[in-house]
Structure formats: C-alpha cells, structure tokens
C-alpha cells in the first residue's frame, strides 16, 4: 500500500439488501462497472457468500461506495456485518419472484437498526412486469423505518432503468444526515489481510470521525499506528466519515485480528460486557435466555435478563466498545427474529435488592437522552470521572460541578460541604488533641471516591493544613492549654531553657499533648524532648549576631544561656534551616 498522498477522502456509503438470486451483485456491477464478489467460489457459483465492495462516481460527481451483502439465509451473519455501519440501503426485489422470506428478513434487519434512508430497485424487469412488485414492495417498506422510498424498475442485463436508478440514488444520498468528522473514531473491522511489503491491512466503513496517516488508535487496549490509508482503492492522507477505508496498521499481526474488532480513538469508548438496553418495539413473546448481539461488524452472544417492560440487561460473552445511544440488533437464530435495542447504560448498577430490576426498568423508562439524560444519570451516580462519563456517551451537564478529573452531580458539592463541619466537630470530640480529621477520614465519612475531592468541600472557617481539615480557631483542651501556657511563660524569661522531661510530665504534657501543641504552632519541637517557643530561630540568630564569626558551639551555648543538652540539637536545627552554616573545623557562622 502506498503511504504518500495529499488527498482527503469523502463519499457516501450504502449497502444492498434482498433475497438470494434477485440480482443484487449483478446490479452493483452494472451500476459501478466493478465485480463486488471477491472469491472465486462466489463467481463460479453465482452466489454471494461474503461481503463485496464496489464504488463509482455518480453523474453529479458524488462518490458512492457500495457494500454488497449475501442474500442467502445461511450467510445472514455476513449480511449483518455489512449493514451495521452503513446509513442507507438499496433494497433489491426481483420482478419475476417478488417479495420473499429472505427479503422480509433483510428488511426486518434494516428496520431493527433504524435505517431511515434507502431506495427500492425492482430488478429483472425484462423478465416480468415490474409494476405489481414495485407497488407491493413499496407498500411493505412504508411500514418500516425506511418509510416511503424512491422506487425504480431496472434490468441490469438489458441496461434499462440504470439512469433512473442513478438519479434516485442522488436523491437519497442528498438527504442523508451530515456525518460528524470531528467525532471519535470507532471503525468496525470487516476484513483483515496482509499485502506483501505492506503488512497488516484492515477495511471497514468509517461512520463517524476522521482517520489520518500517523494516527494512534486503540485496539482492545493496545495501541496501533495507522501506517497508511486508502479509500476507494487510492492512497489518501486522511478520510472523514462517511467512507470506506483500508488501513495499513503497524503494531499488530493479521493473525491477531478478526471481523468485529474495532479501532477506536483512545479513551473515547467504554469497553463493557454488562449493559442495560430498551427494545425499540415491545415484544409479546418471551425472549430466549440467550441472543446474538450485532453492532457494526461485531457478533457476540449475550445472556438476557428481562428487567420489566421493554428493558433488558445483557451480559455479553465478550466486551464491546459501546456508548449510550448505540443501536444494537438482537437476533434469535432459532426463531429467525430480530429486535432493535437502544443502549441506555454501559456501566449499570448492580441489582441486589428485591424489586431492583423493576425499579431499574422504571428508571430507564423515565430517563431521557441528551443532556437531560446525562444530568439524570449523573444524579444517580453522584460522582464519576469526566473521561469515563464522556466515554459512556454522555455530554457533560452544564450545571455539573467539575473538580479536577471528577464530575459531581449538580448541588452535591454544596450538600457535602455542609456536612464537613459536623465531621470535624465529631472527630475533635473523640480526639481533642488532634487539630482535625485527616483528609482520608473525611473521604471515608462522606463516602467520596477519591481524597482529591476533599479540598473542594472544605469551606471557611475550616481549612486544610498539613493533610488535615482544621477549624480556623481550633483550640487545645483547657487542661493542655493551661500547661502549654505555663511552659511558654517560663520561656519568655529564658527562651532557650527547654523544660526537662520530668517538668513536661509533671505539667501533664505527654507525647500526644506535645504533638498537639506543635501542630497548633504553640511550641516548636527542636529534637526529641526539646521544646521551645515559636520565634526561637530569630531569637537565636539575634544572639549569635553578637559573636565574632565564625563561632564555636561553646560560644553559642553561652550566648544563648543554656545547657549543652539544648545547645547541640538547637545548633543542628539552625543548620538544617539555613540559619547557620557549619564549617569544616566544626565552627559555625550565620548565613
């Protein structure tokens, strides 16, 4: 694959749908001039087995890529892989055969997926009068998500009706909703192979976002690099939705890839195996305990737990990258029934209490989508990391509280902040010698998911100090305060006469009381058992300034009027704080 290019790819993409032998592939060949069937067996048998791809430029200059799907019932899984990411469909019905069971099954798939744009082509119009089939098929389609669609009679072999088909395609494609080139990329892989000299190649329909050469994408938790990029057989620098693309990947072997894998914008999607969904249409019959889930090109088995009404909880056999609002197709292979389901939660709550399933179903039924739904979901979660919330598929509510990487439900920060003074008061009542609870204690008391949320909840007159939440006028217990006042009164007269251990004990100042006085900045701990009053560093400097520089420890001790018990640790304490500098000969000088 070439990797040097200077073009951007933009196009429209549609998929075929219809019964086997109704001429889908023949029509695609007549329309595009390309044979969509890739396998020799397909061409030999005249039967599409796997997905085929072709493209053309319409008379208006609009470029169109076609995903041709197999029509045989044995290959419905391959058909679903082709239509899952495509916004429009070309429904094909043969004039000499008419609407069939497989036509109905394909259209049921489109209906369940919510495909709203398409057209009807009645083929083989040279073999039978197409009018009755046109009328019947158009009426059947009108009752689906497609609604009233343009309808054209064509004969690919005779070449009739092809200009009308191209005109109808122009009409349908012009009405497609604008894609989102700035959206996160989720490219469902429908083919993976190797090319000599290039390495691993994958293809898929880019339904949203933009892929550029050099991009790093996520593949099931590992990083891969887009080494090169092609669209419609030509190298491009970038491709924006909607587009058929082929990516040359670095960092993964083809043996590690399969249809249904997804290339993702890093951190933009949540991989999940547990999710809540609501059926697009309620079903009267009981759903089986296991269904097959289809999205994009992925096919995954799922266990089904009915909640109530149209709400279901699914447990997937394999995690998928899903978002709120995704449309899934649920297939019952035994009954050949399909159901559309909208993803409502990719990180659902546990259902432990009696009646929790019904309550959850009611919650889902009442929860809207969009920003209102996001607000309701955030109110239920209370706290969530912003990146996780967005990856779930929710917009950030305008009134959410943002604290670092966290989102808090509207009003929750004020509610929790109002509880903080009670927690602090209770803590100090139980531990009066401590200035206030450590932040970890407050986190536990308020059931916060992370201690980094604490600062946003501490309001005046409370404050954070040394990892604790303290009151601005936090006081020592009265007995302790009286003892500290007595020590400080003695230090006023002799600031360097640190009380002996026995004096401290006699005053009722044990290790916990002394630590509390130090935290309250009423005493300064110089060393083990040596406590002086605040401001001692400046007092020591003032007296040392009267000495010739440098000075000895003995000279310093005399200047301070204290004992060696105090002078040695005090000198080292002043060194550590940069007040004095110790010389090689053990003398010191002021800095």
N, C-alpha and C positions, 0 to 999 in steps of 0.2 A: 504493500500500500504506500502510495506517495504521501509525504507529510508536508510538502511545501505547497502552499496555496494561499491565496489572498482574497478568498470569497466567503460570503456568509450564505448559508442555505436557508431558504424559507419556501414552504409549499403547503399544500393541503393533502390530507390522507383520508382514504375511505376503505372500507372492507366490503367484500362481497358476502352474500348470504343466499342460501337456496338449496334445493334438493339436488342430489347427485344426478348427472346426465341432463341437467336443464341448461347447460351451456355457459356456465359462469366463466370458466377458463378460456373458452373459445371467444366469448365476448370481450374479455380483457385483452386477449391477443389482437382482436380486430380494432379495439379502441387505442391500444398503445403501440402496436407493432412488435410487442415483446411476448415471448412464451413464458408465462408465470411458473409452469411446472418445472421444478429443478431436477427431479430424479428421473433416471432412465426408465424405471419401472412405471412411473406415472405416465410418461409419454407413450410407453409401449401399451399400457392397459387403457389409456384414455381416461384415467381416474386420478383425481387429485387426492393425495394421501396426506401431505403435509402442507404447511403454508407456502404460498407462492407470492412473488413480488414483481411488480412491473410499474412503469411510470411513463408519463407523457406530458407534453405541453399542449394545453387547450388553445383554441383559436384566439382567446383573449390574451394569451401569454401566461396565464395561470398554470403553474406546475402542479401536477397531480401524481401522487403515489397511490398504488392500489395494492392492498393486501388481499390475495385470493385465498379463500379458505376451502377446505374439503367439505363436500356435501354429504358424504356417506355417513350414516349414523354411527358406524364403528369409529369414526375419527372426530366425534364431537368435541373431544378434549383439545384436539389441534385447532378446531374451529374457534373454540373459546379463547385460545391463546392469541388468535389473530384479531379478534374484535375487541378485546378487553381495553385497549388503549386508544381506540380509533373513534373519532367524534361523529362519523357519518357512515351510512351503509347503502350499498347498492343491492337491493333485493331482486333476485332473478327468478322468474317463473316461466316455464316453457308453455307455449301456446298449444302444443299438441298433448300436453299432460295435465296442466293446470296445478292448482294448489294441492300440495301433498302433505303427508305427515311430517316429512323432514323439513319442508318449508315452514310448517307451523312451529316445529321445534326451534329452528333458527330464529324465526321472528319472535318467539317467546323469549329467547335469549336476549335479543335486542331490546325487547320491552322491559325485561327484568333489569337490564343495565341502564335503562332510561335513555336510550339513544333517541334523539328528537329530530335528527336531520337525515334525510335519505331520499331515495327515488326508487321507482319500480320500473324494471325493464322486463317486458314480456318477450322472450326470445323465440326463435324458430317460427317467426311469423310467416315464413314462406311455406310452412308445412300445415298450418291450420289458421283459421280465422282468430286473430288475437283479441278481438273486441270482448267476447264473453269473459275471457280470463283477465283482461285488463280491468273490467268492471268488478269482477268477483274479488280479485286480489287487492284492488284499491280499497274496496269496502272493508275487507278484513284488516288491512293495515290501519284504517282510520280508527279502529278501536284500540290501538296500541299507543305507545309513547311516540311513535313516528307521526301519527295523525294523517292528515291528507297530504299526500306526497305527489310530486310530478310523476307522470306515468308515460312510458314510451314503448311502442312496439318496434322490435328490431329483428333483423336476421343477419347474424354475423357472417354466415356463409354467402348470402346474397349481397351483403353490403348495404342493405336498406335500413333506414332509421338511425344510422350512426351519427349523421349531423344533428338530428333532433336529440339524440342521447347526449352529445357533447353540449348542446345548448341547455338541456335540463341539468347537466352536471354543473355548468356555470351558475345556473340559478341557485342550486342547492348550496354550492360552496360559498357563494357570495353571502349567504345567510348564516354561515357558521359564526359562533361567538368568537371574538378575538382571543387568541391564545395569550398566555402570560409568560413572556420571555424572561422576566425577572424572577419568576417563581423558583423554588427549589427543584432540582432535577431528581426525578425518580424514573429511570429508564429500565423498564422490564425487558429482560433479555429473551428474545425468541429464537436466536440461533447463536452458536458458538463454534468456531472452527479455526484452523490455522492456515496461514499462507507462508510458503517458503520465503525466507528473507524478511518477513514482517512479524511473524509470531501470532499471538492470540488476537482473534477478531470476534467481536460480538455485534449483533444487529438488534434493533428494536425501534419502536415508534416513540419518538420524543413528544409526549403530550403536553408538557409544560417545562419552562426553563430554557436555558441556553447551555450548550456544551462547547468548550473551546479547547483546541490543542494545548496540551500542558496542564489541563485541569487535573486536580487530585480528587478522586471520588471514593466513596466508601462502598465496599463490597463485603457485606456480612461481617463488619467490624474490622476489616483490613483495608489499608489504603492502596489504591491502584492509580496509575497515571495514564491519561489519555495521550498516547504517543502520536497518534494520527487520527484523522477523521475524514470520512467520506459520506456523501449524501447523493442519492440517485447515480451512483457509480463514479462520481467525480470528487477529487480531494477538495476540502474546504477548510478554512481556518476555524470556523465556528458554525454551529447550526442552532437555530432557535425554533421553538415549538410553533406549529406542529410540523414534524419532519420524520422521514425515515432516515435512519443514520446507521453507519457502520463505524465502530470504534476499534482502533488498534490499541490494545492495552499492554502496559508494562507493569509487572509485579504479580502476574497471575498466569498459571498454565491453563490451557484449554481443558485439561482433564479435571480441573477444579471447578468448572462452570457447568451449568445446565440451564435449560429453559425454565423460566420462573425466578431465577436470580435477579436482583435489582441493583443497579448502580445509582448511588444516592449522593446528593450534596451532603457533606459531612455534618452530622448533628442536627439535620433538618427533619428527620423522621424518627419515630419511636418504634423499635422492633418489639413485637408483642406476640404472645401466644394466647392471651386472655383478653376478651373484648366483649362489650355489650353492643348489640345491634337491634334495630327495629325493622321489621318487614315492611316493604313498600306497600304491599297489599296483604290484609289479613287472610289467613287460610283456615278453612273449616276443618280439614282433616288433621290428624295428629302427625306432627313431623317425626321422622325417624330419629333415633338416638345419635346417629352419625350422618353427616352430609359432607359433600365435597365443596370446598370454597374455591372460587375463582376470582382473581383480580389481576388485571394486566395479563401477563402470560403465566402467572403462577397458579398452581393447582395444589391444594393442601386439604387433607382430611381434617374434619373437626367433629368434636363431640358437642352435642347440643343440649343445653339446659333451658327449657322454657321458663320465663320469669312470670309473665302474665300478659294476656292480650297478644300484641304483636312484638313484644320484647323478648329477646333471646340472649343468653350468654353462650359464647362459643369458646371452646378450648382447642386451639389449633395444634396439630401434630408437629408443626414446625413454625417457628416465629416468622412473621412477615413485617415489613416496614409499612405501617398503616397510620392514617390520620383520621381525626373526626371529620365526617362528611364524605369519606370514601364510599363508593357504591360497590358492594360485593354481589356476586351471583352465587346462590346456594343451590346445589344440584343434588337431586335424589336419583342416583343411577338406576336403582331398581324400578322406580315408577316413571322415570324419564320426565320428571317435573323439575322446573327451575323456579327460583324465587329471588327477587331482588331484595337486598337488605342494605340499610344505611348504617355505617359505623357511627356509634354515638359516644363511645368511650374506649380508649385503648389502654387505660390503666384503671380498671373498675374496682370498686370497693369489695371487700370480702362479704360474703352473705352467710353470717353465722347465726343470727337470731331467728327465731320462729317468725315467719311473716316477712323476712327481709327481702325475699325475691319479689313478692307482690309490691312491697314498698318501693323497691328499686324500679320496677316497671312503671309505677305511677310517676316517679321522679323523672324517668326518661320521657314519658308521655307529655309531661308538663314543661320539659326543658327545651327552649327554642335553640336554633342555631345562631351563628353570627356572634356579635358582641354581647347580646343579651344572654345567649347560651354560655359564652365564656365567663360572664360575670357569675351566673348561677353555678357553674362548675367550680369556679374559684371560691365561691362562698362555701361550697361543700368541702373542698379540700383545705381551706383556711390558709395553708402555706404551700407553696410549690416553687421550685426553681424556675426562673423565667425561661431558660433554654428548654427545659423539659415541657413546660406548658405550651410553648410555641411549636415544639416538635410534635406534640399531640394533635396539632392542627387548629389551636385556638388563637384568636387575636388577643392582645393584652388589653383588658378593660381600661378605659380612660381613668376610672377612679380607683384603680388598684394602687396599693402602696408598694413602692419599689425600694428594697433595702439590699444594696449590693446585688448579688445574683438572685435574690429571692423576690417573689411576689406575695403580698399579703392581701387577703380579702378586704374589700372596702370596709372601713370602720374598725377592723380588727386591731390595728396598731394602737388606736386610742383606747379600745376596750382593755387590752392587755396592760398598757401603760398605767391605767387607773388601778390595776391590781398590784403593781410593783410596791407601792408604799406599805401595803399590808404584809407582803412577803418580807420586806426589810424589817418592819417592826417586830414581826413574829420571830424572825431569826435572832434579832438582838435581844429579845426577851429570853430566848433559850440560851444564847451565848453572849452575855453582856460585855465580855472583854474583847469581843471582835467588833471591828468598825461597821461591818455589814456583811451580807452574804456574798460569797464568790459568785462570779458570773455563771459558773456551772450549776450552782444551786438554783439560781433564778431561772436558768434554762429548764431545769427539771420541774420546778414549781409551776411554770407557765406552759409546760409541755411544748417547748419550742423545738423545732427540728435541728437547729444549729445555734451554737453560742454566739455566732456573729450577728444574730438578730438582737441581742440584748441591748447594745448601745442605742438603737432606735427607740427603745421602750423606756429608757431612763430619762425622766423629765425633772426639771428643777422643782424643789430644792435638792433632790437627790443628784448624785454624780457618780461617775466611775473613777475609782482611784486604786491603783495597784491591783487590778483584777477583781475588785470588789465594788458592790453598789453601796454607797455610804450616804448618810444624811449630811447636809452641809454643816449642821451644828451637832454632829454625833458626839456624845459625851461618855466618859468613863463612868462606871458605877460610883456612887458617892464615896464609899469607903476607900476605893482605889484612888479616886481623885484627891482625897484628903492626904493620903500617903505620898502621892506624887508631889502635891503642893509643898509638903514638908521637906522633901528631898530638894526641891528646886529653891526653897527658901534658904537652905544651907548653902547651896551652890552660888547664890547671889553674893555671899560674903567671900567664899573660896571657890571660884569657878572650876578649879582643877582638882579639888579634893573629892574624888569619886568615893561614894559611901562603900564601906566594906560589905562583904556578902552577909555577915551577921546583921548589920544595920538594915539591909534591904529586907531580910526575912522578918526581923522584928517589926518592921513597918508594914508587914503584910504584902510585900511585893515579891511574889514568886515569878518564875519564868513567864507564865501566861500573862500576869498583870504587867510585867515589864515590857513584854512584846506589844501589849495593847497600848501602853504609854508611848512606845516608839512609833507605832503605826499612827497614833494620834498626834505625832510630832511634838510631844511634851517632854520627851527625853531623847538623847542621842546615844545609841549603842556604839562605843568605841571598839570594844572587844568583849570576849566572854567575861562577864562580871564587872565591866567598867561602863558606867552610865554617867553622862554629863548633860548639862542643859543645852538647849538649842542656842546657836550663835557661838559655840565654843571654838569653832575654827577661826573666826575673825578675832576673838579674844586672844587665842594662841598666837596668831600672826602678829598682833599688836605688840605683845611682849617680846617676841623673837626679833622684832624690828629694832629693839633697843640694844641688841647684842652685835658685836663685831661679826662680820660674815667671812668665812663660814664659822659655824659654832659646833661645839661638842654636845653630846646628849646630856652630859653633866651640867653644862652651862644652860641648856634649855630647861632641865628639871628645876634648877634654881630660879630661873626667870619665871617659871610657872608656879613655883612654891608648892610642889607636890612631891610625891614619892616615886621611886623607880617603878613600883607596881603600875602606876598610871603613866609615867613619862614614856616608858618603852612602847606600849601599844599606841599612845597618843601620837608619838613621833611617826610610827609606821602608818597610822591612819592619815596623818597630814601628807606623808609621801604619796600615798595612794590617791589622794585627791588633788595632787599637784600644787599644794600649798608650799611644800618644801621639796628640795632635791637632795638626795643622799649622794655624797662624793665617794670616790674610790677609797679614801682613807677613813671612811665612816663618819666624817664630819658632815654637816648639812648646811644648806643656805636657803634663803627664801627664793622662790621662783620669781 
